Amino acid sequence: MCDAQNLPGIIEGFFQITTSLGIMGLVVIWQADSLVDMFTLDPEQKRGLKRHKRSAMKSAVILVVLGPLYTVAGPIMGLPLAECVNLVPW
């Protein structure tokens, strides 16, 4: 698998792009929810916005944690691409 011409680089680049877009998406969603929260008076809507912010944060954490987890656990589990692909987003 590691002998494939550009496959490891393509996979690493794709993971870095999706992680970056996910983090930027979190920032946009967080700011938009905060802005809407300032103009919302209904307590039920405020709770919904807080749930939405929480789910966005969970998604971003999953995006950031999955790459390093695969990089560490992949070789232990004997996954074929784990030896040649580094999915740490930084």
PyMOL commands that set and color helices and strands:
alter all, ss='L'
color gray80, all
select helices_A, chain A and resi 7-38+43-77+80-83
alter helices_A, ss='H'
color red, helices_A
deselect
rebuild
show_as cartoon
